[in-house]
Amino acid sequence: MKNNILLSIKFNLYSRVALLSVLFSFFLLTTATASGGDDKPFNITEMINHHILDAHEWHFYTTTDEAGKEHHVSLPLPIILYTEGEPAVFLSSEFHHAENGIVTKGSYNYKLSHEHIQVVDAQGNVQSDIHPMDFSITKNVTSMMLASFLLLIVGFSIAGAYKKREGKAPKGMQSFFEPIIVFLRDDLAIPNIGEHKYKKYFPYLLTLFFFIWFNNLLGLIPTGANTSGNIAFTMTLAVLTLIITNVSGNKHYWKHVFAMPGVPIPLLLIMIPVELIGIITKPAALMIRLFANITAGHTIILALIGIIFIFKNAILGVPIVPFVFLMMCLELFVALLQAYIFTLLTALFIGQAVADDHH
Amino acid sequence: MLLELNPLITPNIGLIAWTGLIFILLVLILGKFVWPTITKALADRERSIEEALKAAEAARMAKTDLENEIEKIRQEGRVEREQMMKETRQVASKMEEDAREKATEEYNRILDDAKREIDSQKQNAMADVKNQVSKLSLQIAEKLVKEQLANETAQKQLVETYLSDIKVN
């Protein structure tokens, strides 16, 4: 039963992934035929994964010199590790400068393999029994900090505007954000949670909406990070929704979980597990929806751009650039829409948990 | 396991920790300093707009009331004015009539007086004239008699005449 439910949640994701993999295999096939030359073949899967997954440095671009050696231009980011009670902090650029890419800190040697930090011995053999906990300020964390910083600037500036221009009509940035805040209050928080109870949750919902939206938007900037399309990011927010929902749950909410009114006792044996699974699956759906939508958007844009590199033909940019432009416009909308949906569903779940009994 | 095979759906503990920390800090900071200010300002402004609208409505109602009042007063004034005009007209015509009556009376009285005066004057004058005439007649008669009776014949003739008259009777 649990598997069925989990499968149904993943369907959305899987259908997208399936569609994309068909697309990818087509691209890979064409790559094989098109790039028969002496150059290193262009691997679109690697390229897309590189852009979508988190990284320990912020890579901007790569140049190749006359000798055919690649030079990566990237911003090194701090690596923070916690291995068996021993912390280690250093910059990601040390991996590139060190011999064999092995960095020794304290009593452990570290190696970066496909953005995954492993503990190795002096010869470079992976010590699979030791798992370092990676708390590095990765590309996603940096982008998230940037988004939060922007949100703080925007928030304090408009709050200041409300204080300074008390009772007056909104102006500038204030008039851009005011309809959004009013919309979230009148059409999201109040209808779902209720006129009297929404106030307690409204600051959280506002922060959630703007945090997701800002991260979605930052992710759309070329070379940007796919923060809000990372499963860890969406999972954290979904878990917070789960915690808030269940902590605010009143006796009617728990009665619906453990003793659904009007359901015969034998049936409750089935209903209780279903309801308990439902508690988990509702936020899990939130997690997967945001992750899949943002990641899919990035993937489609990268795949379209990738076509040019697969065929190594700049002329292809003529039909592809308008396509990418259209996709970007769509993604701008999706960035707003997904932030709205995540917030809406969080408000809905909270509303269900705090609703008075109306039966 | 599938979850561990694909790095795309393998959540990283570090990113979870950072997301949680950053997001909770944001909720606390924005929830303390930003959102309350904005929601309060919005609610205050909405309230003030509502009050202003109510006040405008009340003012409009008051204005209508006042206009009705003014119209009522004007109507009353018009009625009163007409009433007064009517009364005045009545008084005026009455006064005119009275005056005319009085004048007629006076006229008649003066006329009567005049007539009486004229009559009395006439009587006096007539009496006077009669006196004069009788005096004159006597004088004339005296003269005539003196003249006619100057000779003997005439005196005899007269006596005869008188005698003849007496005979007839």
Interface residues (C-beta under 8 A of the other chain):
Chain A: L13 N49 I52 L53 D54 I80 H114 E115 H116 M133 D134 F135 S136 I137 T138 N140 V141 M144 M145 S148 L151 L152 G155 F156 I158 A159 Y162 K163 E166 G167 E178 I181 V182 R185 K199 F202 P203 Y204 L206 T207 L208 F211 N230 I231 A232 F233 M235 T236 L237 L240 F291 T295
Chain B: P7 L8 I9 T10 P11 N12 I13 G14 L15 I16 A17 W18 T19 G20 I22 F23 I24 L25 L26 V27 I29 L30 G31 F33 V34 W35 P36 T37 I38 T39 A41 L42 D44 R45 S48
